[in-house]
Every structure is written in structure tokens, then in C-alpha cells.
Amino acid sequence: MYFESYRDIMEQVSQLLHQKMLLHQDAFVHNLPQLDDFIRPIIREITRLFLEKTYSHFASLAIKRTRKPGMTTHRNITIKVSTLYGVVPVYSPYLYDKKNRCSCRPVN
């Protein structure tokens, strides 16, 4: 569905990784299976960083859409979301309106 719309980005990232990996080509010339072990943690960290940026974006959006006039940040909280690619920290404030005595955590 959306996969094909990301093809150009996947090609760009693939090309960048390929160019960088060529700096270590002597290590893989006679041991191709080692390449998989080499690239796995790199791909995992790229994905984790992508998720961190994406979660942060949607958390900010949720906060902006939920915050009503008079609401202030009562507590700054960062939650940890466990993903297949590692733990991702996400800002999740506790919002409070003192006058109307209402509160919410839009990210949770």
C-alpha cells in the first residue's frame, strides 16, 4: 500500500549505507555471511531513531490538539515505549487547568 511510495527513500538510504560499507569491504570479501551481522544493528538503530522522531511528532500533535485555553503543563513526564527496535522515549506531559479543575495526558 504505502510501501511503494517510500521506494525512493529506501533507495537513497540503501545507497548511503552501501557507500559507507565499502570502507570496510576487505572484511567482507571472503566472509559474506558476516555482512548480515554487520548491518543488522545499523538498520535496527535507523529504525529506532525513525520511530523516536515519528512518535515525538505525533505526541506534539496530540498535545497541541488537546491543550485547551488555561491548561498548563503540571508535570513533565517522558514515557518509554518498548518497540521491536528498542526503547523509544516519548514526551508525555500531564496538563492541568487550575481554574476548571480538569486535567489530561494526551499522549497516554
Secondary structure, DSSP 8 states (H G I E B T S, - for coil): --GGGGHHHHHHHHHHHHHHHGGGHHHHTT-THHHHHHHHHHHHHHHHHHHHHHHHHHHHHHHHHH--TT-EEEE--EEEEEETTEEEEEE--EEEETTTTEEE-TT-
